[in-house]
Amino acid sequence: MASWVITCARFSYQIRDAITVQHKHNSMVNAVNDLKNLGFDPKAPVFLEAVRVRIHMSESIWKEKIEVMKSLGWSEGEIFSAFKRDPNFLKSPVEKIRVATDFFVNTLKLGREILSEDPEFFTLKIDKSCRRRYGVFTLLESEKLIEGGVKIEEVLKMRDKEFLVKYVKKYVDKVPGLWETFNGRKQQQSLPRSNRAMGKSSSLREGKL
C-alpha cells in the first residue's frame, strides 16, 4: 500500500513538472511570435531581453500598459519603438508610466519622440531624483549660472557624484535655497535654520547629497 502511494506521488510530480515545462515552452513560443509580429529582429542584441520581459508580463498587464500609454498620447509606433530600444522600460508599473510621462512631457516639455528614442528616462527616479534636479537646474538657470547650452535631459541622466560636484557643491554657498531645493523643500522647512545649516555643512563634507 505504502509503495503504491509513493509511486502515485512520484507520477503526480512528473505530470506537474511536465505541465510546467510545457507551459513555459508555450509562453516562450507566444512571446517570440508576438515580438516578431512587432517587427523585432531575433538576431538583435535586445531580443532575448524583450522575450524575458514579455514572458513575465501577463497578457492583461501588457494590454493595460499599452492602452494607458495610448491614453497619454503615445502612438503604437512610439511605444514599440521605445520597447525595441530598451524592453525594460515597459517593466515600469502603470502608475510610474503615468507619472513619468506627465513629468517629462508636461513639466519638462520633452516631446514623446525624445522619450521614444531614449526610454532610459523611464528608469529614472522621478520624485527622488528628477524633480529635485529639475528644481536645482531651474534655480541655477534663473541666476544665469547654467552655461554652454546644457540640456535638462543631460542633467537628469548624470551620475549622482557628477551632479553633486557640478551643480550643488559649486553653488551651494552662493545661491540661497539651493540646498533646500536639492533635498526637497518640505522636509527641510520642518528643520530650524541652524540645524539646516549644520546638516548642509556636515553632508557636504561627507559627500552625502
MDTraj code that builds the backbone (N, CA, C; nanometers):
import mdtraj as md
import numpy as np

residues = "MET ALA SER TRP VAL ILE THR CYS ALA ARG PHE SER TYR GLN ILE ARG ASP ALA ILE THR VAL GLN HIS LYS HIS ASN SER MET VAL ASN ALA VAL ASN ASP LEU LYS ASN LEU GLY PHE ASP PRO LYS ALA PRO VAL PHE LEU GLU ALA VAL ARG VAL ARG ILE HIS MET SER GLU SER ILE TRP LYS GLU LYS ILE GLU VAL MET LYS SER LEU GLY TRP SER GLU GLY GLU ILE PHE SER ALA PHE LYS ARG ASP PRO ASN PHE LEU LYS SER PRO VAL GLU LYS ILE ARG VAL ALA THR ASP PHE PHE VAL ASN THR LEU LYS LEU GLY ARG GLU ILE LEU SER GLU ASP PRO GLU PHE PHE THR LEU LYS ILE ASP LYS SER CYS ARG ARG ARG TYR GLY VAL PHE THR LEU LEU GLU SER GLU LYS LEU ILE GLU GLY GLY VAL LYS ILE GLU GLU VAL LEU LYS MET ARG ASP LYS GLU PHE LEU VAL LYS TYR VAL LYS LYS TYR VAL ASP LYS VAL PRO GLY LEU TRP GLU THR PHE ASN GLY ARG LYS GLN GLN GLN SER LEU PRO ARG SER ASN ARG ALA MET GLY LYS SER SER SER LEU ARG GLU GLY LYS LEU".split()
xyz = np.array([
    [0.0838, -0.1207, 0.0000],
    [0.0000, 0.0000, 0.0000],
    [0.0876, 0.1262, 0.0000],
    [0.1886, 0.1254, 0.0886],
    [0.2775, 0.2417, 0.1005],
    [0.3531, 0.2653, -0.0290],
    [0.4009, 0.1565, -0.0912],
    [0.4775, 0.1703, -0.2152],
    [0.3884, 0.2242, -0.3265],
    [0.2606, 0.1861, -0.3258],
    [0.1667, 0.2340, -0.4287],
    [0.1435, 0.3840, -0.4140],
    [0.1335, 0.4302, -0.2890],
    [0.1143, 0.5732, -0.2622],
    [0.2356, 0.6528, -0.3100],
    [0.3545, 0.5989, -0.2814],
    [0.4786, 0.6656, -0.3225],
    [0.4864, 0.6736, -0.4740],
    [0.4499, 0.5633, -0.5403],
    [0.4531, 0.5601, -0.6871],
    [0.3577, 0.6629, -0.7461],
    [0.2373, 0.6746, -0.6885],
    [0.1378, 0.7714, -0.7352],
    [0.1875, 0.9148, -0.7160],
    [0.2529, 0.9378, -0.6000],
    [0.3042, 1.0718, -0.5701],
    [0.4115, 1.1114, -0.6699],
    [0.5020, 1.0180, -0.6993],
    [0.6078, 1.0457, -0.7962],
    [0.5503, 1.0735, -0.9344],
    [0.4502, 0.9942, -0.9717],
    [0.3868, 1.0120, -1.1014],
    [0.3191, 1.1495, -1.1101],
    [0.2574, 1.1882, -0.9980],
    [0.1902, 1.3185, -0.9918],
    [0.2900, 1.4320, -1.0102],
    [0.4064, 1.4208, -0.9431],
    [0.5116, 1.5222, -0.9559],
    [0.5617, 1.5312, -1.0997],
    [0.5772, 1.4145, -1.1633],
    [0.6271, 1.4120, -1.3015],
    [0.5293, 1.4816, -1.3963],
    [0.3997, 1.4551, -1.3745],
    [0.2970, 1.5184, -1.4576],
    [0.2992, 1.6699, -1.4372],
    [0.3084, 1.7114, -1.3093],
    [0.3111, 1.8543, -1.2782],
    [0.4314, 1.9221, -1.3418],
    [0.5475, 1.8576, -1.3333],
    [0.6689, 1.9141, -1.3933],
    [0.6558, 1.9229, -1.5446],
    [0.5954, 1.8203, -1.6028],
    [0.5773, 1.8190, -1.7481],
    [0.4850, 1.9326, -1.7920],
    [0.3777, 1.9546, -1.7133],
    [0.2834, 2.0634, -1.7444],
    [0.3531, 2.1982, -1.7325],
    [0.4371, 2.2138, -1.6276],
    [0.5100, 2.3387, -1.6067],
    [0.6042, 2.3669, -1.7225],
    [0.6771, 2.2638, -1.7640],
    [0.7708, 2.2777, -1.8759],
    [0.6958, 2.3149, -2.0034],
    [0.5820, 2.2488, -2.0262],
    [0.5031, 2.2761, -2.1464],
    [0.4491, 2.4191, -2.1444],
    [0.4059, 2.4631, -2.0256],
    [0.3538, 2.5989, -2.0112],
    [0.4626, 2.7020, -2.0416],
    [0.5821, 2.6761, -1.9885],
    [0.6936, 2.7679, -2.0134],
    [0.7295, 2.7694, -2.1618],
    [0.7252, 2.6510, -2.2222],
    [0.7565, 2.6413, -2.3651],
    [0.6549, 2.7205, -2.4473],
    [0.5262, 2.7033, -2.4128],
    [0.4209, 2.7751, -2.4853],
    [0.4347, 2.9268, -2.4678],
    [0.4685, 2.9681, -2.3452],
    [0.4863, 3.1110, -2.3174],
    [0.6015, 3.1670, -2.4000],
    [0.7085, 3.0895, -2.4096],
    [0.8247, 3.1308, -2.4870],
    [0.7885, 3.1457, -2.6351],
    [0.7199, 3.0466, -2.6886],
    [0.6810, 3.0484, -2.8296],
    [0.5899, 3.1675, -2.8578],
    [0.4923, 3.1899, -2.7695],
    [0.3986, 3.3012, -2.7879],
    [0.4710, 3.4358, -2.7818],
    [0.5648, 3.4484, -2.6874],
    [0.6397, 3.5732, -2.6735],
    [0.7231, 3.6010, -2.7979],
    [0.7912, 3.4978, -2.8467],
    [0.8748, 3.5127, -2.9665],
    [0.7894, 3.5539, -3.0864],
    [0.6743, 3.4889, -3.1022],
    [0.5860, 3.5218, -3.2142],
    [0.5316, 3.6637, -3.2029],
    [0.4941, 3.7043, -3.0806],
    [0.4439, 3.8405, -3.0592],
    [0.5486, 3.9441, -3.0974],
    [0.6717, 3.9185, -3.0559],
    [0.7798, 4.0134, -3.0828],
    [0.8136, 4.0187, -3.2314],
    [0.8094, 3.9055, -3.2972],
    [0.8331, 3.9045, -3.4418],
    [0.7256, 3.9857, -3.5131],
    [0.6013, 3.9736, -3.4657],
    [0.4915, 4.0490, -3.5258],
    [0.5078, 4.1996, -3.5049],
    [0.5809, 4.2367, -3.3999],
    [0.6069, 4.3781, -3.3742],
    [0.7252, 4.4301, -3.4553],
    [0.7879, 4.3387, -3.5304],
    [0.8998, 4.3797, -3.6142],
    [1.0354, 4.3601, -3.5506],
    [1.0404, 4.2841, -3.4404],
    [1.1693, 4.2570, -3.3757],
    [1.2536, 4.1636, -3.4612],
    [1.3809, 4.1931, -3.4676],
    [1.4761, 4.1047, -3.5336],
    [1.5308, 4.0082, -3.4291],
    [1.5051, 3.8766, -3.4435],
    [1.5545, 3.7776, -3.3457],
    [1.7057, 3.7820, -3.3249],
    [1.7773, 3.8408, -3.4201],
    [1.9221, 3.8492, -3.4079],
    [1.9668, 3.9755, -3.3344],
    [1.8726, 4.0642, -3.3065],
    [1.9063, 4.1895, -3.2385],
    [1.9530, 4.1612, -3.0962],
    [2.0498, 4.2381, -3.0450],
    [2.1049, 4.2163, -2.9102],
    [1.9995, 4.2216, -2.7998],
    [1.8928, 4.3016, -2.8209],
    [1.7925, 4.3178, -2.7137],
    [1.6795, 4.2164, -2.7247],
    [1.6841, 4.1285, -2.8235],
    [1.5714, 4.0383, -2.8458],
    [1.5454, 3.9463, -2.7259],
    [1.6504, 3.8861, -2.6728],
    [1.6324, 3.7952, -2.5592],
    [1.5776, 3.8678, -2.4371],
    [1.6246, 3.9909, -2.4165],
    [1.5734, 4.0694, -2.3049],
    [1.4257, 4.1007, -2.3261],
    [1.3894, 4.1302, -2.4492],
    [1.2491, 4.1571, -2.4815],
    [1.1630, 4.0334, -2.4561],
    [1.2155, 3.9171, -2.4891],
    [1.1434, 3.7916, -2.4644],
    [1.1221, 3.7717, -2.3144],
    [1.2260, 3.7979, -2.2366],
    [1.2150, 3.7824, -2.0902],
    [1.1090, 3.8769, -2.0328],
    [1.1116, 4.0016, -2.0788],
    [1.0138, 4.0993, -2.0298],
    [0.8735, 4.0556, -2.0673],
    [0.8554, 4.0116, -2.1902],
    [0.7218, 3.9727, -2.2377],
    [0.6704, 3.8491, -2.1655],
    [0.7571, 3.7516, -2.1410],
    [0.7163, 3.6280, -2.0747],
    [0.6667, 3.6544, -1.9324],
    [0.7337, 3.7462, -1.8634],
    [0.7000, 3.7722, -1.7238],
    [0.5873, 3.8735, -1.7073],
    [0.5209, 3.9082, -1.8170],
    [0.4093, 4.0014, -1.8101],
    [0.2846, 3.9324, -1.8661],
    [0.1786, 3.9276, -1.7873],
    [0.0560, 3.8647, -1.8347],
    [-0.0019, 3.9444, -1.9512],
    [-0.0862, 3.8811, -2.0282],
    [-0.1471, 3.9461, -2.1442],
    [-0.2292, 4.0676, -2.1013],
    [-0.2988, 4.0548, -1.9872],
    [-0.3832, 4.1652, -1.9407],
    [-0.2993, 4.2864, -1.8986],
    [-0.1877, 4.2609, -1.8310],
    [-0.0996, 4.3705, -1.7892],
    [-0.0343, 4.4355, -1.9104],
    [0.0077, 4.3532, -2.0049],
    [0.0688, 4.4039, -2.1283],
    [-0.0280, 4.4991, -2.1998],
    [-0.1509, 4.4537, -2.2179],
    [-0.2507, 4.5348, -2.2875],
    [-0.2845, 4.6617, -2.2084],
    [-0.2897, 4.6478, -2.0753],
    [-0.3206, 4.7638, -1.9917],
    [-0.2151, 4.8730, -2.0088],
    [-0.0875, 4.8333, -2.0079],
    [0.0199, 4.9319, -2.0217],
    [0.0153, 5.0001, -2.1586],
    [-0.0126, 4.9227, -2.2621],
    [-0.0215, 4.9797, -2.3961],
    [-0.1368, 5.0799, -2.4032],
    [-0.2519, 5.0423, -2.3460],
    [-0.3693, 5.1301, -2.3502],
    [-0.3481, 5.2561, -2.2671],
    [-0.2808, 5.2425, -2.1529],
    [-0.2517, 5.3592, -2.0694],
    [-0.1627, 5.4568, -2.1453],
    [-0.0610, 5.4046, -2.2121],
    [0.0294, 5.4917, -2.2862],
    [-0.0422, 5.5594, -2.4033],
    [-0.1315, 5.4875, -2.4660],
    [-0.2114, 5.5480, -2.5733],
    [-0.2965, 5.6618, -2.5186],
    [-0.3542, 5.6397, -2.3994],
    [-0.4391, 5.7425, -2.3388],
    [-0.3585, 5.8668, -2.3019],
    [-0.2264, 5.8504, -2.2891],
    [-0.1387, 5.9627, -2.2564],
    [-0.0833, 6.0296, -2.3825],
    [-0.1313, 5.9848, -2.4969],
    [-0.0923, 6.0499, -2.6216],
    [0.0098, 5.9748, -2.7051],
    [0.0570, 5.8598, -2.6541],
    [0.1560, 5.7830, -2.7303],
    [0.0880, 5.7083, -2.8450],
    [0.1560, 5.6992, -2.9562],
    [0.1090, 5.6146, -3.0656],
    [0.1709, 5.4760, -3.0468],
    [0.1116, 5.3757, -3.1102],
    [0.1695, 5.2416, -3.1007],
    [0.3107, 5.2404, -3.1564],
    [0.3319, 5.3182, -3.2601],
    [0.4653, 5.3257, -3.3195],
    [0.5685, 5.3761, -3.2205],
    [0.5332, 5.4794, -3.1440],
    [0.6249, 5.5360, -3.0443],
    [0.6493, 5.4376, -2.9308],
    [0.5421, 5.3695, -2.8880],
    [0.5539, 5.2722, -2.7781],
    [0.6486, 5.1596, -2.8154],
    [0.6249, 5.0994, -2.9305],
    [0.7037, 4.9831, -2.9692],
    [0.8434, 5.0213, -3.0175],
    [0.8579, 5.1438, -3.0639],
    [0.9919, 5.1925, -3.0977],
    [1.0763, 5.2021, -2.9712],
    [1.0155, 5.2524, -2.8641],
    [1.0854, 5.2613, -2.7346],
    [1.1150, 5.1215, -2.6811],
    [1.0185, 5.0319, -2.6937],
    [1.0340, 4.8947, -2.6443],
    [1.1485, 4.8237, -2.7161],
    [1.1634, 4.8497, -2.8455],
    [1.2711, 4.7868, -2.9223],
    [1.4079, 4.8379, -2.8783],
    [1.4123, 4.9641, -2.8350],
    [1.5397, 5.0214, -2.7911],
    [1.5763, 4.9724, -2.6513],
    [1.4777, 4.9660, -2.5632],
    [1.5030, 4.9213, -2.4255],
    [1.3775, 4.8530, -2.3712],
    [1.3680, 4.7206, -2.3857],
    [1.2487, 4.6467, -2.3427],
    [1.2138, 4.6676, -2.1954],
    [1.3123, 4.7002, -2.1136],
    [1.2875, 4.7123, -1.9705],
    [1.1995, 4.8322, -1.9334],
    [1.1819, 4.9256, -2.0273],
    [1.1024, 5.0424, -1.9916],
    [0.9565, 5.0038, -1.9658],
    [0.9082, 4.8963, -2.0297],
    [0.7706, 4.8527, -2.0069],
    [0.7561, 4.7663, -1.8813],
    [0.8668, 4.7445, -1.8115],
    [0.8581, 4.6771, -1.6816],
    [0.8089, 4.7737, -1.5746],
    [0.8127, 4.9030, -1.6046],
    [0.7676, 5.0035, -1.5083],
    [0.6199, 4.9839, -1.4782],
    [0.5799, 5.0015, -1.3507],
    [0.4375, 4.9918, -1.3156],
    [0.3560, 5.0962, -1.3912],
    [0.2275, 5.0707, -1.4061],
    [0.1396, 5.1626, -1.4785],
    [0.1452, 5.3030, -1.4197],
    [0.1428, 5.3138, -1.2868],
    [0.1440, 5.4455, -1.2237],
    [0.2745, 5.5186, -1.2515],
    [0.3862, 5.4433, -1.2549],
    [0.5159, 5.5049, -1.2868],
    [0.5145, 5.5591, -1.4293],
    [0.4523, 5.4867, -1.5209],
    [0.4425, 5.5316, -1.6593],
    [0.3623, 5.6609, -1.6667],
    [0.2524, 5.6667, -1.5908],
    [0.1688, 5.7882, -1.5893],
    [0.2478, 5.9079, -1.5348],
    [0.3097, 5.8879, -1.4189],
    [0.3819, 5.9964, -1.3526],
    [0.4992, 6.0433, -1.4376],
    [0.5742, 5.9473, -1.4923],
    [0.6917, 5.9825, -1.5731],
    [0.6520, 6.0588, -1.6991],
    [0.5490, 6.0104, -1.7680],
    [0.5046, 6.0787, -1.8893],
    [0.4573, 6.2202, -1.8578],
    [0.3820, 6.2359, -1.7496],
    [0.3332, 6.3679, -1.7106],
    [0.4502, 6.4622, -1.6816],
    [0.5479, 6.4129, -1.6077],
    [0.6620, 6.4970, -1.5702],
    [0.7447, 6.5364, -1.6921],
    [0.7804, 6.4389, -1.7736],
    [0.8683, 6.4672, -1.8873],
    [0.7987, 6.5503, -1.9959],
    [0.6720, 6.5191, -2.0231],
    [0.6015, 6.5873, -2.1312],
    [0.5447, 6.7215, -2.0869],
    [0.4777, 6.7233, -1.9708],
    [0.4085, 6.8458, -1.9287],
    [0.4954, 6.9421, -1.8490],
    [0.5875, 6.8888, -1.7687],
    [0.6737, 6.9764, -1.6890],
    [0.8001, 7.0155, -1.7657],
    [0.8692, 6.9154, -1.8197],
    [0.9946, 6.9434, -1.8905],
    [0.9732, 6.9794, -2.0377],
    [0.8504, 6.9545, -2.0865],
    [0.8186, 6.9856, -2.2264],
    [0.9039, 6.9054, -2.3246],
    [0.9366, 6.7829, -2.2871],
    [1.0076, 6.6953, -2.3797],
    [0.9051, 6.6268, -2.4692],
    [0.9312, 6.6216, -2.5967],
    [0.8397, 6.5547, -2.6878],
    [0.8424, 6.4041, -2.6673],
    [0.7307, 6.3392, -2.6949],
    [0.7258, 6.1938, -2.6798],
    [0.8243, 6.1251, -2.7729],
    [0.8587, 6.1910, -2.8831],
    [0.9555, 6.1310, -2.9748],
    [1.0925, 6.1202, -2.9085],
    [1.1239, 6.2138, -2.8189],
    [1.2513, 6.2089, -2.7454],
    [1.2502, 6.0916, -2.6488],
    [1.1377, 6.0728, -2.5795],
    [1.1253, 5.9612, -2.4852],
    [1.1266, 5.8284, -2.5592],
    [1.0663, 5.8261, -2.6758],
    [1.0637, 5.7040, -2.7554],
    [1.2033, 5.6654, -2.8019],
    [1.2825, 5.7669, -2.8347],
    [1.4192, 5.7416, -2.8805],
    [1.5129, 5.7073, -2.7655],
    [1.4754, 5.7479, -2.6439],
    [1.5613, 5.7225, -2.5282],
    [1.4760, 5.6823, -2.4075],
    [1.4205, 5.5602, -2.4073],
    [1.3313, 5.5152, -2.2997],
    [1.3998, 5.4959, -2.1648],
    [1.5307, 5.5191, -2.1608],
    [1.6020, 5.5111, -2.0324],
    [1.5425, 5.6094, -1.9313],
    [1.4772, 5.7152, -1.9816],
    [1.4151, 5.8130, -1.8929],
    [1.3174, 5.7469, -1.7959],
    [1.2511, 5.6399, -1.8409],
    [1.1507, 5.5741, -1.7582],
    [1.2117, 5.4923, -1.6447],
    [1.3417, 5.4736, -1.6467],
    [1.4076, 5.4002, -1.5386],
    [1.4560, 5.4946, -1.4286],
    [1.4465, 5.6262, -1.4523],
    [1.4919, 5.7243, -1.3533],
    [1.3908, 5.7390, -1.2403],
    [1.4383, 5.7800, -1.1251],
    [1.3505, 5.8024, -1.0102],
    [1.2936, 5.9440, -1.0200],
    [1.1649, 5.9512, -1.0443],
    [1.1029, 6.0809, -1.0709],
    [1.1053, 6.1717, -0.9484],
    [1.0496, 6.1260, -0.8368],
    [1.0377, 6.2131, -0.7193],
    [1.1693, 6.2299, -0.6430],
    [1.2457, 6.1228, -0.6320],
    [1.3674, 6.1281, -0.5511],
    [1.4870, 6.1873, -0.6252],
    [1.4776, 6.1967, -0.7567],
    [1.5912, 6.2475, -0.8325],
    [1.5521, 6.3545, -0.9335],
    [1.4663, 6.3174, -1.0284],
    [1.4377, 6.4084, -1.1408],
    [1.3767, 6.5412, -1.0980],
    [1.2761, 6.5388, -1.0115],
    [1.2119, 6.6645, -0.9710],
    [1.3118, 6.7547, -0.8976],
    [1.3944, 6.6961, -0.8150],
    [1.4915, 6.7751, -0.7389],
    [1.5997, 6.8331, -0.8305],
    [1.6463, 6.7524, -0.9224],
    [1.7476, 6.8027, -1.0159],
    [1.6887, 6.9129, -1.1037],
    [1.5650, 6.8938, -1.1440],
    [1.4989, 6.9960, -1.2249],
    [1.4855, 7.1256, -1.1454],
    [1.4532, 7.1139, -1.0163],
    [1.4441, 7.2314, -0.9312],
    [1.5768, 7.3044, -0.9207],
    [1.6849, 7.2274, -0.9016],
    [1.8193, 7.2855, -0.8935],
    [1.8550, 7.3521, -1.0265],
    [1.8271, 7.2828, -1.1348],
    [1.8608, 7.3335, -1.2686],
    [1.7897, 7.4662, -1.2967],
    [1.6593, 7.4718, -1.2697],
    [1.5839, 7.5945, -1.2976],
    [1.6268, 7.7092, -1.2060],
    [1.6635, 7.6745, -1.0812],
    [1.7103, 7.7773, -0.9881],
    [1.8420, 7.8368, -1.0371],
    [1.9346, 7.7510, -1.0774],
    [2.0634, 7.7988, -1.1284],
    [2.0450, 7.8731, -1.2606],
    [1.9507, 7.8274, -1.3392],
    [1.9224, 7.8928, -1.4664],
    [1.8701, 8.0347, -1.4432],
    [1.7862, 8.0500, -1.3407],
    [1.7327, 8.1828, -1.3099],
    [1.8416, 8.2780, -1.2618],
    [1.9499, 8.2202, -1.2094],
    [2.0630, 8.3010, -1.1632],
    [2.1684, 8.3172, -1.2721],
    [2.1333, 8.2721, -1.3932],
    [2.2247, 8.2814, -1.5088],
    [2.3546, 8.2034, -1.4851],
    [2.3431, 8.0884, -1.4186],
    [2.4621, 8.0092, -1.3864],
    [2.4736, 7.8825, -1.4718],
    [2.3766, 7.8600, -1.5577],
    [2.3827, 7.7460, -1.6493],
    [2.4402, 7.7960, -1.7809],
    [2.5545, 7.7410, -1.8178],
    [2.6226, 7.7881, -1.9384],
    [2.6433, 7.6749, -2.0383],
    [2.6730, 7.7145, -2.1597],
    [2.7122, 7.6161, -2.2613],
    [2.5982, 7.5384, -2.3235],
    [2.4755, 7.5890, -2.3151],
    [2.3629, 7.5209, -2.3784],
    [2.3338, 7.3839, -2.3211],
    [2.3548, 7.3676, -2.1919],
    [2.3279, 7.2396, -2.1261],
    [2.1778, 7.2097, -2.1296],
    [2.1416, 7.0872, -2.1635],
    [2.0016, 7.0472, -2.1688],
    [1.9624, 6.9731, -2.0420],
    [1.8381, 6.9926, -1.9978],
    [1.7920, 6.9305, -1.8744],
    [1.7971, 6.7780, -1.8832],
    [1.7708, 6.7227, -2.0037],
    [1.7746, 6.5769, -2.0155],
    [1.9141, 6.5204, -1.9893],
    [2.0180, 6.5984, -2.0201],
    [2.1546, 6.5557, -1.9904],
    [2.1790, 6.5584, -1.8401],
    [2.1261, 6.6596, -1.7756],
    [2.1438, 6.6754, -1.6310],
    [2.0746, 6.5622, -1.5548],
    [1.9555, 6.5234, -1.6002],
    [1.8796, 6.4191, -1.5309],
    [1.9509, 6.2846, -1.5325],
    [2.0307, 6.2600, -1.6370],
    [2.0952, 6.1290, -1.6504],
    [2.2403, 6.1261, -1.6020],
    [2.2827, 6.2374, -1.5433],
    [2.4180, 6.2408, -1.4868],
    [2.4307, 6.1438, -1.3687],
    [2.5517, 6.1000, -1.3451],
    [2.5771, 6.0224, -1.2243],
    [2.5621, 6.1138, -1.1034],
    [2.5208, 6.0559, -0.9926],
    [2.4956, 6.1358, -0.8720],
    [2.6158, 6.2216, -0.8330],
    [2.7337, 6.1612, -0.8342],
    [2.8532, 6.2332, -0.7905],
    [2.8838, 6.3502, -0.8833],
    [2.8666, 6.3284, -1.0131],
    [2.8931, 6.4349, -1.1098],
    [2.7962, 6.5511, -1.0906],
    [2.6692, 6.5181, -1.0689],
    [2.5697, 6.6238, -1.0467],
    [2.5991, 6.6998, -0.9179],
    [2.6361, 6.6267, -0.8145],
    [2.6680, 6.6865, -0.6851],
    [2.7798, 6.7895, -0.6980],
    [2.8867, 6.7508, -0.7656],
    [3.0028, 6.8387, -0.7796],
    [2.9729, 6.9584, -0.8700],
    [2.9075, 6.9305, -0.9815],
    [2.8892, 7.0332, -1.0841],
    [2.7788, 7.1335, -1.0532],
    [2.6724, 7.0882, -0.9839],
    [2.5581, 7.1770, -0.9673],
    [2.5183, 7.2065, -0.8232],
    [2.5726, 7.1315, -0.7284],
    [2.5347, 7.1565, -0.5891],
    [2.6512, 7.2156, -0.5098],
    [2.7598, 7.1409, -0.4979],
    [2.8736, 7.1896, -0.4196],
    [2.9278, 7.3227, -0.4730],
    [2.9278, 7.3345, -0.6034],
    [2.9862, 7.4529, -0.6665],
    [2.9105, 7.5815, -0.6316],
    [2.7791, 7.5706, -0.6094],
    [2.6984, 7.6915, -0.5903],
    [2.6241, 7.6992, -0.4573],
    [2.6381, 7.5979, -0.3736],
    [2.5537, 7.5906, -0.2545],
    [2.5703, 7.7101, -0.1607],
    [2.6890, 7.7703, -0.1571],
    [2.7119, 7.8857, -0.0698],
    [2.6826, 8.0192, -0.1395],
    [2.6486, 8.0113, -0.2684],
    [2.6245, 8.1335, -0.3444],
    [2.4766, 8.1558, -0.3769],
    [2.4015, 8.0472, -0.3834],
    [2.2613, 8.0571, -0.4260],
    [2.1683, 8.0205, -0.3107],
    [2.0948, 8.1156, -0.2562],
    [2.0012, 8.0886, -0.1468],
    [1.8944, 7.9879, -0.1902],
    [1.8692, 7.8896, -0.1034],
    [1.7652, 7.7912, -0.1302],
    [1.8082, 7.6730, -0.2136],
    [1.9341, 7.6723, -0.2601],
    [1.9794, 7.5621, -0.3452],
    [1.9796, 7.4293, -0.2696],
    [2.0321, 7.4346, -0.1476],
    [2.0382, 7.3126, -0.0661],
    [1.8987, 7.2575, -0.0374],
    [1.8068, 7.3470, -0.0005],
    [1.6701, 7.3050, 0.0293],
    [1.6017, 7.2467, -0.0945],
    [1.6282, 7.3074, -0.2083],
    [1.5688, 7.2590, -0.3331],
    [1.6186, 7.1193, -0.3668],
    [1.7480, 7.0999, -0.3513],
    [1.8067, 6.9695, -0.3842],
    [1.7550, 6.8585, -0.2933],
    [1.7351, 6.8913, -0.1676],
    [1.6943, 6.7892, -0.0712],
    [1.5431, 6.7774, -0.0553],
    [1.4676, 6.8648, -0.1174],
    [1.3227, 6.8601, -0.1022],
    [1.2794, 6.9653, -0.0014],
    [1.2097, 7.0657, -0.0452],
    [1.1765, 7.1794, 0.0403],
    [1.0970, 7.1392, 0.1635],
    [1.0015, 7.0497, 0.1470],
    [0.9115, 7.0186, 0.2578],
    [0.9853, 6.9625, 0.3783],
    [1.0760, 6.8669, 0.3512],
    [1.1446, 6.8060, 0.4635],
    [1.2437, 6.9035, 0.5282],
    [1.2968, 6.9991, 0.4490],
    [1.3915, 7.0944, 0.5031],
    [1.3231, 7.2048, 0.5827],
    [1.2007, 7.2431, 0.5403],
    [1.1316, 7.3514, 0.6067],
    [1.0937, 7.3170, 0.7497],
    [1.0864, 7.1879, 0.7797],
    [1.0488, 7.1474, 0.9145],
    [1.1642, 7.1586, 1.0126],
    [1.2849, 7.1865, 0.9624],
    [1.4014, 7.1976, 1.0488],
    [1.4308, 7.3439, 1.0819],
    [1.4794, 7.3692, 1.2056],
    [1.5235, 7.5050, 1.2387],
    [1.6366, 7.5452, 1.1445],
    [1.6502, 7.6732, 1.1170],
    [1.7505, 7.7198, 1.0225],
    [1.8907, 7.6783, 1.0622],
    [1.9226, 7.6860, 1.1916],
    [2.0568, 7.6494, 1.2371],
    [2.0851, 7.5029, 1.2105],
    [1.9820, 7.4178, 1.2276],
    [2.0006, 7.2755, 1.2027],
    [2.0203, 7.2475, 1.0548],
    [1.9478, 7.3236, 0.9695],
    [1.9640, 7.3044, 0.8266],
    [2.1060, 7.3386, 0.7836],
    [2.1578, 7.4482, 0.8364],
    [2.2931, 7.4906, 0.8010],
    [2.3948, 7.3890, 0.8472],
    [2.3733, 7.3378, 0.9707],
    [2.4661, 7.2393, 1.0260],
    [2.4629, 7.1117, 0.9428],
    [2.3397, 7.0691, 0.9065],
    [2.3264, 6.9474, 0.8274],
    [2.3890, 6.9634, 0.6911],
    [2.3760, 7.0833, 0.6315],
    [2.4326, 7.1089, 0.4999],
    [2.5842, 7.0946, 0.5040],
    [2.6485, 7.1601, 0.6001],
    [2.7934, 7.1554, 0.6100],
    [2.8430, 7.0147, 0.6313],
    [2.7743, 6.9409, 0.7199],
    [2.8146, 6.8039, 0.7505],
    [2.8031, 6.7144, 0.6259],
    [2.6900, 6.7259, 0.5548],
    [2.6691, 6.6402, 0.4389],
    [2.7646, 6.6729, 0.3278],
    [2.7957, 6.7999, 0.3092],
    [2.8889, 6.8365, 0.2050],
    [3.0269, 6.7790, 0.2321],
    [3.0669, 6.7819, 0.3598],
    [3.1981, 6.7250, 0.3937],
    [3.2006, 6.5764, 0.3665],
    [3.0882, 6.5089, 0.3958],
    [3.0836, 6.3639, 0.3806],
    [3.0435, 6.3209, 0.2404],
    [2.9996, 6.4176, 0.1584],
    [2.9564, 6.3841, 0.0231],
    [2.8229, 6.3156, 0.0174],
    [2.7381, 6.3355, 0.1169],
    [2.6072, 6.2703, 0.1229],
    [2.4993, 6.3600, 0.0672],
    [2.4954, 6.3732, -0.0632],
    [2.3905, 6.4549, -0.1247],
    [2.3027, 6.3686, -0.2104],
])
top = md.Topology()
chain = top.add_chain()
for i, resn in enumerate(residues, 1):
    res = top.add_residue(resn, chain, resSeq=i)
    for name in ("N", "CA", "C"):
        top.add_atom(name, md.element.get_by_symbol(name[0]), res)
traj = md.Trajectory(xyz[None], top)
